[in-house]
Amino acid sequence: MPLPAFQRVLDDHRDELHRFLVASAGRDDADDCFQEMVLSALRAYPRLDPDANVRAWLFTIAHRKAIDAYCGRARRAVPAEDPAAGQAAAPDPEPADGSLWALVRALPPKQRGAVALRFVADFDHAQVGAALGCSEAAARRNLHE
């Protein structure tokens, strides 16, 4: 059976993918991550196996884009309190909004992805492991930690 049109696949999963990216990358980066995920998926879609789990495949791409956004934050310039002193401002130990998802976004990438896939995308532990490229046991451990 051939794959459905990419636009139909995107229409079917767009809302839950965006919710996942807001939860894992934050509101500021979610739209950019979503656009990058769509472009990556569009380029790779013609080569996708017709028997593939398209939903899990899309969430795997979205998870990787969220990790890219997380890693990109470390490369962004941090404003200094006094430009003459060259001292960078100390990062806040608590997320500014104090919300649960802000705390989740502060987790390391694998743990953050596991939580978002499990509780936003409603993946079971085996699907979380497949999306993260690890075993089901490792996915459970990431959720536990």
Steps between C-alpha positions, in 0.01 A plus 500: 500500500652836403552778750228765525571851376741686729253786554238255630752345739604843621136608545430187706793553740574873492328597825647227715847554351481870580383427858792261537746763379357767732542258790851392407654809339293780653264751345784717370660221295196279421400674177853494361541134598167417338600667174836321497328170579256546211780579256706200612201269485396630158847433360515147645135399446543360147761254632288386798406133511126467424463273806665752735321648798472854361386651831801362690729605216371859516539512879856371468582785263325749730695369799829544315407856403418574866844367598659721233319802647614405850862465388475824303413690817848427633650674195288813531653815638420572864462869584751628752389708795781746440641490147823659619556228759431214259319303772211289375176511693447199726231267366181470702497174701120488460319555170345847490141382470540216754261279303533125491588504129766765558656260750471214248678714239787541747560122500775342287382429142427125533305543822310801363417311181384193692267705719357695206451191283334310784272771635441730203504254209360213714765253380545178691846415635596293194402785264694749714805275477463467123465877456803569721709225343533301822352190661165493678687457830712808430185697414348396833818606677501839328142552614584393853799732527 
